[in-house]
Amino acid sequence: MADAVAARYGTPIVLGGRSMGGRVASLLAAEGRGAGMLALGYPLCPRGGPPDARRTRHWPQIGVPVLFVHGDRDRLCPAGRLDDARRRHLPDGLHRAHVVAGADHGFDVRVRDDRSRSDVDAEVVGVVDRWLLDVIEEERHG
């Protein structure tokens, strides 16, 4: 489907999703689909346990730019564990991560963090927008 959309509109297609949707996007990217991959709250660890190897086994086959966005309170995607998995399983230079302060797996923040959901959404959209512009520019100009 992504290949058909790219052909029809003549633009690079970036695959992405939140949580399990990001995992599915990563599986498709590992198959060579899409010009990039976006994962919002990637489910690296089942219910806060250790990372599940089945969730990273395919990462070495991903040959497109990858952006992970997750909260620093995300029990399914702890920052340190994601950083370690990225270093071990993804090609250098193709992956980035952005950590949203105070956010959990659903990007909800606590009242005491003095941030609204709109603030968090604006941060995420800004990060993704800048990354997408980089991916599209790289795809068009190599």
N, CA and C of each residue as an Amber inpcrd file, in Angstrom:
protein
   426
   0.8160000  -1.1860000   0.0000000   0.0000000   0.0000000   0.0000000
   0.8660000   1.2580000   0.0000000   1.9230000   1.2810000   0.8510000
   2.7850000   2.4570000   0.9120000   3.4460000   2.7220000  -0.4320000
   3.8590000   1.6600000  -1.1150000   4.4890000   1.8290000  -2.4250000
   3.5090000   2.4190000  -3.4340000   2.2590000   2.0030000  -3.3780000
   1.2360000   2.5270000  -4.2870000   0.9650000   3.9930000  -4.0100000
   0.9140000   4.3830000  -2.7370000   0.6910000   5.7920000  -2.3880000
   1.8670000   6.6410000  -2.8510000   3.0860000   6.1570000  -2.6240000
   4.2730000   6.9000000  -3.0610000   4.2790000   7.0780000  -4.5700000
   3.9380000   6.0290000  -5.3070000   3.9130000   6.1130000  -6.7650000
   2.8310000   7.0890000  -7.2360000   1.6950000   7.0430000  -6.6130000
   0.5920000   7.9080000  -7.0380000   0.8970000   9.3790000  -6.7910000
   1.4580000   9.7020000  -5.6440000   1.6730000  11.0960000  -5.2850000
   3.0930000  11.5870000  -5.5240000   3.9800000  10.6850000  -5.8780000
   5.3500000  11.0810000  -6.1920000   6.1010000  11.6690000  -5.0130000
   5.7940000  11.2050000  -3.8350000   6.4550000  11.7140000  -2.6370000
   6.8980000  10.5460000  -1.7690000   7.9610000  10.7350000  -1.0120000
   8.3830000   9.6590000  -0.1250000   7.3190000   9.4030000   0.9490000
   7.1390000   8.1660000   1.3000000   6.1920000   7.7740000   2.3350000
   6.9750000   7.3600000   3.5710000   6.6030000   7.9360000   4.6900000
   7.1910000   7.5640000   5.9630000   6.1490000   6.7410000   6.7070000
   6.5620000   5.5730000   7.1530000   5.6790000   4.6820000   7.8880000
   5.7870000   4.9950000   9.3720000   4.6770000   4.9430000  10.0650000
   4.7540000   5.2240000  11.4880000   3.4900000   4.8810000  12.2190000
   3.5990000   4.9380000  13.5250000   2.4500000   4.6880000  14.3720000
   2.8210000   4.8370000  15.8240000   1.7960000   4.7480000  16.6580000
   1.9890000   4.8360000  18.0950000   1.8710000   3.4500000  18.7100000
   2.7790000   3.1480000  19.5820000   2.8390000   1.8720000  20.2860000
   2.9390000   0.7190000  19.2830000   1.9570000  -0.1720000  19.2610000
   2.0360000  -1.3270000  18.3540000   2.0700000  -0.8820000  16.8910000
   1.4720000   0.2510000  16.5700000   1.5490000   0.7720000  15.2030000
   2.9830000   1.1010000  14.8130000   3.7800000   1.5840000  15.7640000
   5.1940000   1.8220000  15.5110000   5.9540000   0.5330000  15.3040000
   5.5620000  -0.4990000  16.0410000   6.2140000  -1.7990000  15.8540000
   5.9070000  -2.3590000  14.4750000   4.6440000  -2.2440000  14.0450000
   4.2740000  -2.7050000  12.7040000   5.0410000  -1.9040000  11.6530000
   5.1520000  -0.5940000  11.8410000   5.9200000   0.2270000  10.9030000
   7.3700000  -0.2390000  10.8400000   7.9300000  -0.6400000  11.9830000
   9.3210000  -1.1020000  11.9810000   9.4710000  -2.4180000  11.2290000
   8.4840000  -3.2840000  11.3480000   8.5220000  -4.5490000  10.5940000
   8.4700000  -4.2730000   9.0930000   7.6260000  -3.3360000   8.6850000
   7.5270000  -2.9800000   7.2600000   8.8130000  -2.3080000   6.7810000
   9.3770000  -1.4360000   7.6050000  10.6370000  -0.7820000   7.2320000
  11.7470000  -1.8140000   7.0730000  11.7490000  -2.8360000   7.9120000
  12.7600000  -3.8960000   7.8100000  12.5940000  -4.6940000   6.5200000
  11.4000000  -4.6740000   5.9390000  11.1490000  -5.3240000   4.6520000
  11.4990000  -4.4060000   3.4820000  12.0010000  -3.2120000   3.7700000
  12.4010000  -2.2900000   2.7110000  11.3180000  -1.3360000   2.2580000
  10.2590000  -1.2210000   3.0210000   9.1660000  -0.3230000   2.6410000
   9.3380000   1.0360000   3.2990000   8.9190000   2.0650000   2.6020000
   8.9330000   3.4120000   3.1430000  10.2940000   4.0730000   3.0540000
  10.2650000   5.3970000   3.1830000  11.4900000   6.1970000   3.1500000
  11.9560000   6.5740000   4.5480000  11.1710000   6.2160000   5.5370000
  11.5060000   6.5060000   6.9230000  10.5290000   5.7980000   7.8280000
  10.8470000   5.7900000   9.1220000  10.0050000   5.1220000  10.0880000
   9.9060000   5.9480000  11.3530000   8.6790000   6.1600000  11.8070000
   8.3940000   6.9360000  13.0070000   7.7080000   6.0390000  14.0220000
   8.2090000   6.0300000  15.2440000   7.6010000   5.2330000  16.3140000
   7.3230000   6.1370000  17.5080000   6.0630000   6.3330000  17.8010000
   5.6500000   7.1120000  18.9640000   5.3350000   6.1280000  20.0900000
   6.1740000   6.0940000  21.0970000   5.9630000   5.1610000  22.2010000
   6.1330000   3.7150000  21.7770000   7.2750000   3.3830000  21.1960000
   7.5360000   2.0150000  20.7520000   7.4330000   1.0520000  21.9410000
   6.7330000  -0.0750000  21.7910000   6.5660000  -1.0170000  22.8980000
   7.7580000  -1.9710000  23.0310000   8.8830000  -1.4470000  23.4580000
  10.1160000  -2.2240000  23.5580000  10.0450000  -3.2930000  24.6460000
   9.4780000  -2.9380000  25.7750000   9.4480000  -3.8290000  26.9460000
   8.0080000  -4.1790000  27.3000000   7.6910000  -5.4490000  27.3930000
   6.3380000  -5.8170000  27.8120000   6.0910000  -5.4250000  29.2710000
   5.1140000  -4.5990000  29.4970000   4.6990000  -4.1630000  30.8430000
   5.8580000  -3.8040000  31.7580000   6.8360000  -3.0820000  31.2150000
   7.9370000  -2.5890000  32.0210000   9.0080000  -3.5990000  32.3550000
   8.9060000  -4.8040000  31.8310000   9.9230000  -5.8270000  32.0720000
  11.1430000  -5.5840000  31.2080000  11.9800000  -6.6060000  31.0740000
  13.1660000  -6.4600000  30.2190000  12.7590000  -6.3610000  28.7490000
  13.5960000  -5.7550000  27.9130000  13.2810000  -5.6720000  26.4820000
  13.0230000  -7.0550000  25.8890000  12.0620000  -7.1240000  25.0070000
  11.6920000  -8.3670000  24.3330000  12.4710000  -8.4380000  23.0230000
  13.3490000  -9.4330000  22.8820000  14.1990000  -9.5660000  21.6890000
  13.3790000  -9.6340000  20.4110000  12.1520000 -10.1500000  20.4890000
  11.3110000 -10.2170000  19.2910000  10.9370000  -8.8250000  18.7890000
  11.0610000  -7.8390000  19.6400000  10.6880000  -6.4800000  19.2590000
  11.8500000  -5.7040000  18.6490000  13.0490000  -6.3070000  18.6370000
  14.2110000  -5.6460000  18.0340000  14.9520000  -6.5310000  17.0350000
  14.5840000  -7.7890000  16.9470000  15.3030000  -8.7380000  16.0870000
  15.4170000  -8.2530000  14.6400000  14.3940000  -7.5810000  14.1480000
  14.3500000  -7.1220000  12.7600000  15.0280000  -5.7640000  12.5510000
  15.3870000  -5.0720000  13.6080000  15.9410000  -3.7280000  13.4810000
  17.2020000  -3.6580000  12.6120000  18.1090000  -4.6280000  12.6450000
  19.2990000  -4.5040000  11.7990000  18.9760000  -4.4270000  10.2950000
  17.8010000  -4.8710000   9.8960000  17.4140000  -4.8170000   8.4820000
  16.7960000  -3.4700000   8.0980000  16.5710000  -2.6010000   9.0690000
  15.9810000  -1.2930000   8.7760000  17.0690000  -0.4060000   8.1810000
  16.8490000   0.0270000   6.9610000  17.8450000   0.8430000   6.2650000
  17.3670000   2.2480000   5.9510000  16.3730000   2.7230000   6.6870000
  15.8320000   4.0690000   6.4660000  15.9520000   4.8490000   7.7730000
  15.8610000   6.1790000   7.6990000  15.8990000   6.9710000   8.9320000
  14.7560000   6.5900000   9.8720000  15.0650000   6.5850000  11.1610000
  14.1000000   6.2040000  12.1880000  14.0580000   7.2860000  13.2660000
  12.8440000   7.6380000  13.6730000  12.6680000   8.5380000  14.8100000
  11.7890000   7.8550000  15.8440000  12.3170000   7.7750000  17.0620000
  11.5490000   7.2940000  18.2060000  11.1940000   8.5040000  19.0560000
   9.9420000   8.6110000  19.4390000   9.5020000   9.6530000  20.3660000
   8.8070000   8.9280000  21.5090000   9.2520000   9.2090000  22.7360000
   8.6630000   8.5330000  23.8940000   8.8000000   9.4180000  25.1140000
   8.0070000   9.1220000  26.1180000   8.0640000   9.8850000  27.3530000
   9.0810000   9.3310000  28.3230000   9.5320000  10.1860000  29.2340000
  10.5160000   9.7180000  30.2170000   9.8700000   8.8900000  31.3320000
   8.5400000   8.7760000  31.3230000   7.8350000   7.8930000  32.2640000
   7.2040000   6.7050000  31.5400000   7.6350000   6.4330000  30.3280000
   7.0800000   5.3460000  29.5190000   7.6730000   4.0190000  29.9820000
   6.8710000   3.2030000  30.6580000   7.3570000   1.9230000  31.1740000
   7.5410000   0.8820000  30.0720000   6.9080000   1.0880000  28.9310000
   7.0810000   0.1550000  27.8160000   8.2840000   0.5300000  26.9470000
   8.8000000   1.7310000  27.1550000   9.9370000   2.1940000  26.3540000
  10.8570000   3.0730000  27.2100000  11.4800000   2.4840000  28.2360000
  12.3940000   3.2680000  29.0750000  13.5670000   3.8230000  28.2510000
  13.8780000   5.0880000  28.4880000  14.8860000   5.7870000  27.6800000
  16.2160000   5.0410000  27.6140000  16.7430000   4.6090000  28.7360000
  18.0370000   3.9160000  28.7310000  18.0030000   2.6140000  27.9570000
  16.9290000   1.8810000  28.1040000  16.8160000   0.6140000  27.3840000
  16.6600000   0.8430000  25.8850000  15.9060000   1.8760000  25.5160000
  15.7680000   2.1780000  24.0830000  17.1100000   2.6190000  23.5080000
  17.8270000   3.4740000  24.2310000  19.1380000   3.9190000  23.7400000
  20.0740000   2.7400000  23.5330000  20.0900000   1.8150000  24.4750000
  20.9290000   0.6230000  24.3520000  20.5080000  -0.2220000  23.1450000
  19.2120000  -0.4460000  22.9790000  18.7160000  -1.2450000  21.8490000
  19.0310000  -0.5650000  20.5240000  18.9020000   0.7520000  20.4620000
  19.2230000   1.4820000  19.2270000  20.6930000   1.2940000  18.8740000
  21.5690000   1.4520000  19.8680000  23.0150000   1.3020000  19.6200000
  23.3630000  -0.1070000  19.1470000  22.7210000  -1.1030000  19.7170000
  23.0490000  -2.4890000  19.3960000  22.4280000  -2.9860000  18.0920000
  21.2620000  -2.4520000  17.7070000  20.5120000  -3.0700000  16.6150000
  20.2650000  -2.2080000  15.3830000  20.4870000  -0.9130000  15.4690000
  20.2230000  -0.0420000  14.3090000  21.5150000   0.5130000  13.7400000
  21.5690000   0.6880000  12.4280000  22.7720000   1.2540000  11.8030000
  23.0510000   2.6720000  12.3170000  24.3290000   2.9700000  12.5500000
  24.7250000   4.3030000  13.0120000  24.2330000   5.3800000  12.0550000
  23.8100000   6.4850000  12.6280000  23.4390000   7.6450000  11.8320000
  22.0250000   7.6450000  11.2930000  21.3310000   6.5170000  11.3570000
  19.9790000   6.4710000  10.7930000  18.8870000   6.6460000  11.8400000
  19.2340000   6.6830000  13.1010000  18.1860000   6.7250000  14.1170000
  18.3760000   7.8870000  15.0810000  17.2340000   8.4100000  15.5150000
  17.2030000   9.4720000  16.5150000  16.1210000   9.1250000  17.5230000
  16.2210000   9.7340000  18.6820000  15.1700000   9.5950000  19.6840000
  14.9210000  10.9480000  20.3220000  13.6850000  11.1800000  20.6670000
  13.3130000  12.3860000  21.3950000  12.5150000  11.9550000  22.6170000
  12.9210000  12.4400000  23.7820000  12.2550000  12.1000000  25.0300000
  11.4060000  13.2890000  25.4710000  10.1250000  13.0250000  25.7120000
   9.1940000  14.0580000  26.1630000   9.1650000  14.0250000  27.6940000
   9.6260000  15.1120000  28.3010000   9.7070000  15.1890000  29.7580000
   8.3230000  15.0650000  30.3910000   8.2370000  14.1740000  31.3820000
   7.0190000  14.0010000  32.1520000   5.9510000  13.1320000  31.5200000
   6.1570000  12.6770000  30.2900000   5.1160000  11.9340000  29.5740000
   5.2270000  10.4300000  29.8040000   4.0690000   9.7630000  29.8110000
   4.0330000   8.3150000  29.9170000   3.8730000   7.7000000  28.5260000
   3.5210000   6.4350000  28.4580000   3.4190000   5.7440000  27.1690000
   2.3610000   6.3630000  26.2430000   1.3150000   6.9160000  26.8200000
   0.2610000   7.5670000  26.0290000   0.4930000   9.0580000  25.8650000
   1.6680000   9.5450000  26.2770000   2.0460000  10.9530000  26.2250000
   1.2150000  11.8240000  27.1660000   0.6350000  11.2000000  28.1880000
  -0.0510000  11.9570000  29.2340000   0.9830000  12.4350000  30.2340000
   0.7550000  13.6320000  30.7880000   1.6450000  14.1970000  31.8030000
   0.8640000  14.3980000  33.0980000   1.5980000  14.4720000  34.1820000
   0.9860000  14.6930000  35.4910000   0.6520000  16.1710000  35.6560000
  -0.3480000  16.4620000  36.4520000  -0.7340000  17.8430000  36.7240000
   0.4410000  18.6120000  37.3130000   1.1930000  17.9620000  38.1900000
   2.3140000  18.6460000  38.8540000   3.4460000  19.0260000  37.8950000
   3.4530000  18.4470000  36.6850000   4.4900000  18.7940000  35.7050000
   4.2470000  20.1570000  35.0730000   3.0720000  20.7310000  35.3400000
   2.7300000  22.0630000  34.8500000   2.8550000  22.1730000  33.3300000
   2.4240000  21.1080000  32.6570000   2.3860000  21.0870000  31.1920000
   1.0230000  20.5530000  30.7900000   0.4610000  21.1220000  29.7560000
  -0.8240000  20.6260000  29.2660000  -0.5970000  19.5930000  28.1690000
  -1.6410000  18.8690000  27.8660000  -1.5720000  17.9180000  26.7460000
  -1.2760000  18.6680000  25.4530000  -1.8040000  19.8680000  25.3340000
  -1.5240000  20.6800000  24.1380000  -0.0480000  21.0160000  24.0280000
   0.5960000  21.2910000  25.1680000   2.0360000  21.5640000  25.1650000
   2.8040000  20.3430000  24.6700000   2.4260000  19.1730000  25.1740000
   3.0930000  17.9330000  24.7800000   2.8590000  17.6650000  23.2980000
   1.6130000  17.7980000  22.8600000   1.2990000  17.5760000  21.4410000
   2.0980000  18.5090000  20.5470000   2.2060000  19.7760000  20.9370000
   2.9660000  20.7420000  20.1370000   4.4420000  20.3610000  20.0750000
   4.9900000  19.8780000  21.1850000   6.3880000  19.4310000  21.2010000
   6.5900000  18.2600000  20.2420000   5.7100000  17.2700000  20.3450000
   5.8290000  16.0770000  19.4970000   5.6780000  16.4460000  18.0290000
   4.6840000  17.2490000  17.7060000   4.4670000  17.6580000  16.3120000
   5.6810000  18.4240000  15.7870000   6.2490000  19.3030000  16.5950000
   7.4310000  20.0540000  16.1650000   8.6190000  19.1610000  15.8740000
   8.8680000  18.2000000  16.7560000   9.9910000  17.2630000  16.5730000
   9.7760000  16.4250000  15.3180000   8.5760000  15.8860000  15.1600000
   8.2700000  15.0390000  14.0050000   8.3400000  15.8570000  12.7220000
   7.8250000  17.0710000  12.7550000   7.8470000  17.9280000  11.5620000
   9.2800000  18.1990000  11.0960000  10.1560000  18.5590000  12.0220000
  11.5600000  18.8280000  11.6500000  12.2240000  17.5700000  11.0910000
  11.9600000  16.4260000  11.7330000  12.5470000  15.1680000  11.2650000
  12.0230000  14.8010000   9.8780000  10.7120000  14.9450000   9.6620000
  10.1350000  14.6330000   8.3490000  10.7390000  15.5050000   7.2510000
  10.9390000  16.7770000   7.5360000  11.5650000  17.6540000   6.5450000
  12.9670000  17.1670000   6.1960000  13.7210000  16.7240000   7.1970000
  15.0550000  16.1630000   6.9400000  14.9680000  14.9030000   6.0780000
  14.0210000  14.0130000   6.3910000  13.8700000  12.7630000   5.6330000
  13.4930000  13.0500000   4.1910000  12.5430000  13.9440000   3.9870000
  12.0960000  14.2700000   2.6330000  13.2220000  14.9250000   1.8450000
  13.9390000  15.8170000   2.4760000  15.0660000  16.4770000   1.7990000
  16.1330000  15.4580000   1.4010000  16.4570000  14.5450000   2.2980000
  17.4510000  13.5040000   2.0070000  16.9720000  12.5960000   0.8850000
  15.7000000  12.2310000   0.9140000  15.1310000  11.3490000  -0.1100000
  15.1570000  12.0110000  -1.4860000  14.8870000  13.2810000  -1.5300000
  14.8340000  13.9890000  -2.8220000  16.2190000  14.3110000  -3.3670000
  17.1670000  14.5750000  -2.4850000  18.4860000  15.0190000  -2.9530000
  19.6090000  14.0500000  -2.6890000  19.2880000  12.9630000  -1.9680000
  20.3080000  11.9340000  -1.7000000  21.3860000  12.4640000  -0.8860000
